[in-house]
Amino acid sequence: MDDARTTCYTSTMEIHALASLSKNKSLVPYSYNKEITSEDVLIKVKYRTLSNSDVLFIDDYWGNTAFPVVPSEDVIGEVIKKGNAVKNLHVGDFVGIGYEVYSCGRCEYCKKGLEQFCQKQRNLRIHEQGGLSDYMIVHHDFAFPIPQELQRPEATPLFCAGLTVYSAIVNNAISKRMKVGVIGIGRLGHLALKFLKSMGCETVAFTGDLTKQNDLKTKGFEVIDLKEELEKFNNSFDCILYTSTIDLNWDDYLKLLKPTGKLCIVGFPQNQISFSAGLLNDYSRRQIVGNFIGSRDDMKMMIAYAAKNNILADVDTFSFNESNKVLGMVKDGGIPYIAVIKS
């Protein structure tokens, strides 16, 4: 791939969507035109998520939202047209689309199969419009074929949220019989629990939500209340995966790790993290690591694993015209795990 888009266009498409026209504004009908290049596929969107991530982009939380912004970063759709250079996809294929939709293909990261670190990547809601629309036009390298088992609303959150936690798990060498905690059991966290349990890990959920505590216990997960005295669990976890936005006493959670344990942060705490450095290097070599979505290879592995092991999200489904109501519910904590909008 070259960074410049090819000029061999097959057509131009008018796409109808819902968008926030400026910071903190409700969604309104919005249309835009986009050209389909020889390397693109035209996707008829079937399902897409709305989540706290979309609320943050509409609020311009990171300061990089491109308004007007069409939300949604997890998408399932059907290929209905493709450019003449596309060989890996066919009309009628169902595909999943996540946050990243383009990389240059030539930088050191792309050559290593780490496209998620490409400095010329394009992402939904910053460089490209998201999936709350009737169609999407996406570079074929970032539209991933999915089997029939995943062609359903419950699979939609896999392609950003699922990829993020799956790649964090596999790239940190988390394996069977390890004891792993997950902090924050929402969109990312509940999928992390499902992946970890299916891999044979001793899996523990950390949450202060009483309703979720009861739900998780009925599903066979061990639960630790965030308000609980944590000292009795010190030095017992191989890894803790933080998927939340809440601030913690980070020393308390570092102490939970074994001397060789890892704290992996994929969430966004509201304030800067501070901790006692001695908890990393005094009689220990604990690590604090991060993770950003995943590579194309990670995505393909995740799709195959999810299909084989029946990994699906716990979703609430809504119609397209309920999207503003859904965003309000997300803000108010009315969606326990993740909302999916159906066409």
Secondary structure, 3 states (H helix, E strand, C coil): CCCCCCCCEEEEEEEEEEEECCCCCCEEEEEEEEEEECCEEEEEEEEEEECHHHHHHHCCCCCCCCCCECCCCCEEEEEEEECCCCCCCCCCCEEEECCEEECCCCCHHHHCCCHHHCCCCEEECCCECCCCECEEEEEHHHCEECCHHHCCHHHHHHHCHHHHHHHHHHHCCCCCCCEEEEECCCHHHHHHHHHHHHCCCEEEEECCCHHHHHHHHHCCCEEECCCCCCHHHCCCEEEEEECCCCCCCHHHHHCCEEEEEEEEECCCCCCCCCCCCHHHHCCCCCEEEECCCCCHHHHHHHHHHHHHHCCCCCEEEEEHHHHHHHHHHHHCCCCCCEEEEEC
